[in-house]
Amino acid sequence: MPTRIFLVRHGATSLTAEDRFAGSTDVALSDEGRRQIASLAERLKGENLDAFYTSPLQRTMETASILAAPHRMQPVAEHALREIDYGRWEGFTRSEVEATFREEYAIWEEDPFTIAPVGGESGINVLNRALPFMRRIVEQHRHRSVVVVSHKGTNRLLISSLLGFDVRGYRDRLDQSPAALNILDFMNEVRPRLRLFNDVSHYEGIPERVLEERLSRWWPVSATNG
């Protein structure tokens, strides 16, 4: 059997709908986010899971703890799974960044994979820490199932790279909703198959927040809400 990775994005936070760059900003889950993750925990409680790994930020640690509780396990914090650090843009809205750092932002938006905000990380920086970790997890838990809890940007970069997509378009071509579930099956460390992507069917019965993700100018609110 393959090694199965349940790759999860953390649940919603108070900043999720505020159109802010909040990669390294440490915030907790909102009540909505806890409901989202509780529903995912119910969905996964019957799985035979070998381990839980998580980014060390509050929102991911809490997500992983809720998911691990039915299995009587403790999640392991991994620095490699942190979200992109947006440097001096942290806490600003997209419109504020565009106004304050206009040239810097324009260059970054054309190629966020190789360009980093001042004091922050590029997509390459993130993959340099996250990809080796993923390979190590597949090696250590061969033929078992593991939950990995990370962030929107980190998940999209990992999936793009592992599947051989053009990683430069990770922000515009892939999405990760709060509490989204992705499933990757690895026949070996370098041959994954994507079995499920950005699935939030466990939200059923939970009132959906109006999504207002506007961090890319290519996808206006009307498009992301559709």
C-alpha positions in Angstrom: 0.0 0.0 0.0 1.2 3.6 -0.6 2.2 6.0 2.1 -0.8 8.3 2.5 -0.4 12.0 3.5 -3.5 13.8 4.7 -2.4 17.4 4.0 -4.6 19.9 5.9 -4.8 23.6 5.9 -5.7 25.1 9.3 -9.2 26.4 10.0 -10.3 30.0 9.7 -8.9 32.7 12.0 -10.0 36.3 12.7 -7.7 37.4 9.9 -8.8 34.9 7.2 -11.4 37.2 5.7 -9.5 40.5 6.2 -7.3 40.3 3.0 -4.1 40.6 5.1 -0.7 39.2 4.6 -0.3 37.1 7.8 2.2 34.3 7.1 4.3 34.5 10.2 1.7 36.4 12.2 0.7 34.1 15.1 -3.1 34.1 15.5 -5.5 31.5 17.0 -8.4 29.8 15.3 -11.7 31.6 15.3 -14.8 29.9 16.6 -15.7 29.2 13.0 -12.3 27.7 12.4 -12.8 25.4 15.4 -16.1 24.2 14.0 -14.6 23.5 10.7 -11.8 21.5 12.2 -14.1 19.6 14.5 -16.1 18.5 11.5 -12.9 17.3 9.8 -11.8 15.5 13.0 -15.2 13.6 12.9 -14.5 12.7 9.2 -11.0 11.4 10.0 -11.7 9.6 13.3 -12.1 6.2 11.7 -8.7 6.4 9.8 -5.8 4.4 11.1 -3.3 7.2 11.5 0.4 6.8 12.4 1.4 10.4 13.3 0.4 14.1 13.3 2.8 16.8 12.2 2.1 20.5 12.3 3.5 24.0 11.7 4.3 25.5 15.2 2.0 28.5 14.8 -1.1 28.7 17.0 -3.6 28.2 14.3 -2.0 25.0 13.0 -1.1 23.6 16.5 -4.7 24.0 17.5 -6.0 22.5 14.3 -3.6 19.5 14.7 -4.6 19.0 18.4 -8.3 18.9 17.5 -7.6 16.4 14.7 -5.4 14.2 16.9 -7.6 14.1 20.0 -9.9 11.2 18.8 -6.7 9.2 18.2 -5.2 9.9 21.6 -2.1 11.3 19.9 0.0 14.4 20.3 1.0 16.4 17.2 4.7 17.0 16.6 5.6 20.7 15.8 7.8 21.1 12.7 9.4 24.4 11.8 9.6 23.3 8.1 5.8 23.5 7.8 5.5 27.2 8.7 3.7 29.6 6.3 5.6 32.0 4.1 7.1 34.9 6.0 6.0 38.1 4.2 8.6 40.2 5.9 7.7 43.9 6.2 4.3 43.3 4.6 3.1 41.3 7.5 -0.2 42.6 8.9 -0.9 44.9 5.9 -3.8 44.4 3.5 -3.1 43.8 -0.2 -4.3 47.4 -1.0 -2.0 48.8 1.7 1.0 46.9 0.3 0.2 48.0 -3.2 0.1 51.6 -2.1 3.1 51.5 0.2 5.4 49.2 -1.6 4.1 49.6 -5.2 7.2 48.6 -7.2 8.2 45.8 -4.8 4.7 44.4 -4.9 4.4 44.5 -8.7 7.7 42.6 -9.1 6.7 40.0 -6.5 3.2 39.4 -8.0 4.7 38.6 -11.4 6.8 35.8 -9.8 6.2 35.1 -6.1 8.1 31.8 -6.4 11.5 33.4 -6.9 10.9 36.9 -5.5 10.6 37.7 -1.8 9.2 40.7 0.0 12.0 42.7 1.9 12.7 40.7 5.1 10.5 37.8 4.0 10.6 34.5 2.0 10.2 33.5 -1.6 8.4 30.3 -2.6 11.8 28.8 -3.2 12.7 29.5 0.4 9.6 27.7 1.6 10.2 24.6 -0.6 13.8 24.4 0.6 12.5 23.6 4.1 9.2 21.9 3.4 10.1 19.4 0.6 12.9 17.7 2.5 10.6 17.4 5.5 7.9 15.7 3.4 10.4 13.3 1.9 11.5 12.4 5.5 8.0 11.8 6.6 7.3 9.4 3.7 10.5 7.5 4.5 9.8 7.3 8.2 6.1 6.2 7.8 6.3 4.0 4.8 3.0 2.3 4.0 1.2 4.2 6.8 -1.1 7.2 6.9 0.0 10.5 8.4 -1.7 13.9 9.0 0.3 17.0 8.1 -1.2 20.4 9.1 0.2 23.5 7.4 -0.8 26.7 5.6 -2.4 27.9 2.4 0.8 29.0 0.7 3.0 26.1 2.0 0.4 23.5 0.9 0.0 25.0 -2.6 3.8 25.1 -3.0 4.2 21.5 -1.9 1.4 20.2 -4.1 2.7 22.2 -7.1 6.2 20.9 -6.7 5.4 17.3 -5.9 3.1 17.0 -8.9 5.5 18.8 -11.3 3.4 21.8 -12.0 4.8 25.2 -12.9 5.3 26.5 -9.3 5.5 30.1 -10.4 1.7 30.0 -10.8 0.9 28.5 -7.4 -1.0 31.5 -6.1 -3.2 32.0 -9.1 -3.9 28.4 -10.1 -4.4 26.5 -6.8 -6.6 27.3 -3.8 -6.7 26.1 -0.2 -9.8 26.9 1.7 -9.8 27.0 5.5 -9.7 23.4 6.9 -9.3 22.0 3.4 -8.3 18.3 3.1 -5.8 17.1 0.4 -4.8 13.5 0.1 -1.5 12.4 -1.5 -0.5 8.8 -2.0 3.3 8.1 -2.3 4.5 4.9 -4.0 8.0 6.2 -3.1 9.5 9.4 -2.0 9.3 11.1 -5.4 6.2 9.6 -7.0 3.0 11.0 -5.4 -0.5 10.8 -6.7 -3.1 13.5 -5.8 -6.2 11.6 -4.6 -8.1 14.6 -3.2 -7.7 18.3 -3.4 -9.0 21.3 -1.4 -12.0 19.2 -0.2 -14.3 20.9 2.4 -17.3 18.5 2.1 -17.0 18.1 5.9 -18.4 21.6 6.2 -21.9 20.3 5.4 -24.4 21.8 7.8 -22.0 24.6 8.9 -22.9 28.1 7.6 -20.2 29.1 5.1 -18.3 32.3 5.6 -18.3 34.6 2.6 -14.9 34.1 1.1 -13.1 37.4 0.4 -9.7 36.2 -0.7 -8.2 39.1 -2.7 -4.4 38.6 -2.3 -4.1 38.0 -6.0 -5.2 40.7 -8.5 -6.0 38.0 -11.0 -9.0 36.7 -9.0 -11.4 39.3 -7.8 -13.9 38.7 -5.0 -16.7 37.7 -7.4 -14.5 35.0 -8.9 -13.4 33.5 -5.6 -16.9 33.5 -4.2 -18.3 31.6 -7.2 
